[in-house]
Amino acid sequence: MTTADSRSAAASPRRTPRRARTPEDRQVDAERTRTALLDAALEEFAARGFMGARVRDIAARAGVSKDLVNYHFDSKEGLYLAVQRAWLQREAAFADPSLPLAELAARYLDDALRDPRPMRLLAWRGLSEPQDSAAARPPAESEDLSGVRRRQEDGEVAPGLDPASLRLVLLGAVAAPVVFPDMARRLFGTGIEDPDFRTRYEQGLRDLVRQLAPGGAGEEDGETEGGTP
């Protein structure tokens, strides 16, 4: 070996053999890809609705090939349904049905203000559902109103209130700041991202829900909001 060859060999870095990928590695990568696609899809669907969102834009936002959408979710429709299932899992984590109704409504509001995308997606579904393909919608099912009826039986909600109307009104109350942020700003003088808005609107929502009790007294611990027994 010549001197030049010796110098070249000494200068060449020693390559470390690459570790073979294990099934666990591939599983982790697959889960990361699915998570990235679900988050990107939620972003695109919330901004453009099902019809307006493009698979290539979702994949680009996730930083993966668009072919992986079909690989992991079969289709755009499959991805859309997976986003909705992910929301149901998220909902189950904070929406304990045993909570007082005012607290439950406040938790839904907090989730909607922290991440408005699911509520915007719900609005898109309501506006564009007639144009969506049937595969992109879950089967039509009646909403379970047994929880409202139970609260009426327990005396938390006035028995004369229509459960279906109450559910729809509470959904509207939670969705209103996200769906009508400009109106919220005009009414409250600040944006929905402002902590002062969140504090004020949450308290207002709690007060309204308490008025749903029989008599509409809105009492807590035997005292009214003003502190008068």
N, C-alpha and C positions, 0 to 999 in steps of 0.2 A: 504494500500500500504506500502510495506516495504521500509526501507531506501535505499536499493539497487535499488528498482524499481523507487524511486523518483529520484535518481541520474541518472538512465538510461533515464528517461523521460526528465530530464533537459538537458542531453547531446545530446539528439536527436534533430537535427535541424528541424524547422518547414518547411514543404514543401509548396511552393507556387503553387497553382493550375495552371496548364498549360492552357494558353489562347487557345481557340478553333481557328483553322485556318479558315480564312475567304476566300471567293472566290477570293478576291483581293490578298491575300497571295499566293494562288495557282497560280494565273495568273503571279505574279512576279517571282515565282520559275520556271514556265514554260518558261518565256521569258529568264531568266538567263540560263536555260538549252539549249534552242535553240541558244542563243548567244555563249555559250561555245562550242557547237557542230559545229557551223558554223566556228568559229575561228580555232578549232582543225582540221576540215575538210580541210580548206584552207591550213593549214600547211602540212597536209599529202598529199593532192592532188598536191600541188606545189612541194613537194619533190619526189613523186613517181608516179604521174600521176593517172588517174582514175583506170586503171587496176591494178597498183601496190599497191594502198592504200587499207588498210584493215579496215573494220568497227570496229573490236575490238580495233585496234590501235587508231582510231579516238575517240572512246568512252573512252578509257583509258586516252588519252591526255586531254579529256574534264572532266575527273573525274566522269563519270556517267556510268550506265549500257548500254551495247550495244543495249538492247531492246528499249531504248529510241530513238535510231536512227529511227527505224521503227515507233515508236509511233508518233514522231514529223514530220518525212519526208517521211514516207511510205517505203523507201528503200534507198540503197546506191545511186542509180540513182537520186532519189528525192533530196537527200542531195547535190549531185553534181550540180544539176540545181539550188538549193537554193543558193549555193555559188556563182554561176554565176549571179543570180538576185541581190544578195547583192553587187556584184561588180558594176552592173549598177547603183544602188542607190548611191554608193560611187562616181562613175564617175560623176553623175549628180550634185554632191555637189561642184565639183571644175572645171568642164569643161563647162564653159559658152561659147556657140558657137558664141556669139557676140564679144568676145575678138579678138584682132589682132592675126593672125596666129602664130607669133613668141611667143607671151605670152601664147597662148593655148598649143603650143608644150612644152614650158618650164614648164607649170603646169603638163602636163602628165609626163614629165621627173622627176619632183620633187616627184610626187606620186610614181613613179616606184622605185626611189632610197630610199625613206623613207620606203616603204614596197614592196620588190621585189616579193612577193609571187603571186599576181595576174598575173604579167607578166610571171613568170615561169610557172604558170598554163596554160597560153595561149600558151606558147611554147610546153608544154606537149600535149595540145589538137591538135596542128598542127602536132606533130610527131606521135601521137598514135591514131588519129581519126579513121583510117580504122579499128583498132582493138576494138575500143570502141563500146559498145552496142548502138543501135539506141536511146534507151530511155535516154541515158546519154548525148545526144546532142540536143541543140535546133533545131527546123526546119531550114533547109538551107534557107537563105534569102540573097538577094543581098544587099551589103552595100549601104547606102544612100550617094550618092555623090553630093547631091544638095548643101551642104554647100561649097564644093570646087568650084562648078560652080558659086555660088553667089559671092564668093571672086574674081573669074575671072571677072565677070561682073562689080564688084565694083572697079576693077583695083588693087586689092591687090596681085593677083597672075597672072602671064603672061597667056594670053588666049591660047597660043600654047601648054601648058603643059597638058598631059593626066591626068585627075582627079584620075583615078584608080591607075595609077603608082605613083602619088604624095602621095596618102594616104598610099600606101604600103611602100614607101620609108620613110615617116615620122614615121610610126609604127616601122620600122626597126631601125631608128635612136634612138627612145626612148627605144626600147628593147635591143639594142646592149650592153650597159654596164652590164645589168642584165644577159643576155644570154651568153655573152662572157667576163666575168670579168677578166679572165687571159689575154686575148688580150688587154683589157683596161689597165691593169697594165703594160703590156709591152710597150704600146704606150705612156702612160702618166707618167709612172714611179711611180705610186702610186695606191692604191686600190680605188674601187668605193665608199667606205665608208668614204674616206678622204674628208673633206670639200673643200680642194683645187681642187680636181678632179671635184667635183660637180660644183664649181664656173666656172672653165675653160670649162668644157664640156657644161654647160648650155649656156655660152656666145657663144661658138662655134656653138651650135645648133641654137641660135637666129640669129647669123650672116648668117648661111646657109639659114634659112627660109626667111630672108630679101632679099636674092639674087633671090628669086622666083618672086619678083615683076617685072612688065614689064621693060625691060632694065637691070635688075639685078644690079641696082645701089646700093641697100642696104642703102639708105639714110634715115636719121632721122633729122627732123626739118631743112631741107635744107642743112645739112652738112653730109659729109661722116664720116666713123668711125675715120679717122685720124684728123677730125676737119677742113679739107680744104673745103671751099664753092664750 
